[in-house]
Every structure is written in C-alpha cells, then in structure tokens.
C-alpha cells in the first residue's frame, strides 16, 4: 500500500507539472476557450487542462495495477476488464482532444460515446440488476447492454454539462472519487486504484482552475477532454459497484449506493432537457439554464454558487442513500427528482419576476 501511495504522490506532482506546461503551450499558440454569451470568465483562458491530467491518471492506474499484480492481488481474470477500462478512457481522451482543439458535431460525439459503451460491455462492465427500480431486478443481457450504453452516454454528457463555473466539475468529481474509493476499499476491490488515481491528478488541476488567474497566465479549464472522461469514469465506477455482490453488504440497495453521486448531474440534465423541449428548442443546443447558471443570475458569486452546488450534491447523495433504507428505490428517485424539478421551477419563477 505504501508503494501505491508513493505512486499517487508522484502522479500528483507530475499532473501539476504537465498542467503548467500545457498552460504555457496554450498561451504560446493562442489556444483559448472561446467567449460566448454563456461564458462568465474574463481574459484568455486555455481549456486544455484535461489534456494534461487524463494521461497521468491512466499511467497512475496502470502503475498501481502492476504493483498489485506483482503482489498477487490482481489475477489474470482481471486483465480483460482493466484493458477494456483503459481502452475506453483512451478512446474518450483522443476524441476529447479533437473536440477541444477543432470542435466536433454532437452526432460524432454520440457515435464514439456509443463505441465506448460497447467496449465496456464487452469487457465486463455491464449493468445486470435494477434491484427493484421500476419493479425490475435481474436484467436480460441485451437489455442490460442497452441500459449500460445509455447510462455511459448520459453520464458523459451530464458531467460535461455541469462544467460551467470554476472548480465545480473537479470538486464534485473529487468528492465522488473519494466516495467510490471508500466503497471499493470496503468491498476489497482493486478498482479503488482508479478513483484514487483521478483524485491525485485533479487536486493540482483544481488549484489552477479555482485559484489561477488569467492575468497571471496560470489559469486553465479542463475542457471537454477532462469533463467527458470524468463522466465516463464515474459511470464505470457506478456500474462496477452495482455489479459487485459485496455492495449488498453495505446497503440493501446496491443501485442507489452505486449511482447516488451521479444523481445531481443526471437531475440537472433532465431539468434542462425538459425546459428546452417545453420552449421548443433543440435539447442538444447549449443554453444558460443549468443550475449553476441560475445561481449566478440570482446574484451569487462563482465561489458562493460553487458552495451551494457542493452542499446540494452532498445532500442529494447522502439523503438518497438514507431515504432508500425506508422506501423503495423507485419512490426514492421519484421524490428526489420531483424535489429537484420543483426547486428549479421556483428559482426560474423568481428569475422571471426579476427579468434576469
């Protein structure tokens, strides 16, 4: 374990160095985040943070797996899932870089996200049980594949959508990875290496993103490369926990244990899509009706909005698990989603009265 910790510390330092280098590269080649009416940042800010920290996280995870393999804690049976996991992250990373540099159409994005979902299903990451959600338990293989691919695509885009203010995506991801690493450690699964690897690379990114300033040329965004990879990895972790028989020892409903950290991004994208459809807009076209946008329009600063989002995230994650011990998972999710939609409707009404 001490060797793994040393490897994680090294990856943290390496991530900080690479982020600094990528920031300098971006400034020397004028690779900045484009200004639109939805953007709230000032000055020229690179959006290539994910280009730097994702490779380090992959190397950190592989190094950790090799260390545990040498100790006999990872067997040959684990090879296929590890290869599938790394391959899916690499695919997402390559297309994410292309999107950040040149921009890709959303149809193209859905295609490679679908391919990533297939890769994961073929290598053992498959949602096979709903544990009572909508009255369903064990899922037929084909249906399980379809649900898994859907959740992969949903998670990737939902996490990308919440990446709108400084520190939001990285802080929610860090908290989620801490949660998942604890659950995997309790389950005795080697996959705890994956969330720990991403925590180690996200901490320096959070510093540059949250405390950096464009005027000092030390600020960066994670871009689509970072946010989409994080969404993918979080979904993989959730599917893996849901499929681990030991999770049932932690809670009566493994599904809520697995996906509770993803509920806030899911609820946000559901609310935004419903709003766009009601207004007759294309649900894939970006706007400023995400929860963090509404908080800013209420007059909150970015730091205050971030604090509110984190409090809401912790509440949704924790209360969902708590509530599901008393009522079924279907009722739990219905209550939480209804409360979320109602709260957003109230905030929207207030903003409309203020004409902002």
Helices and strands as residue ranges (DSSP letters): H 2-28, H 49-70, G 76-78, H 79-101, H 106-122, G 133-135, H 141-161, H 168-187, H 192-206, I 207-211, G 214-216, H 223-242, G 245-249, H 254-259, G 260-262, H 263-278, H 291-297, H 302-323, H 329-354
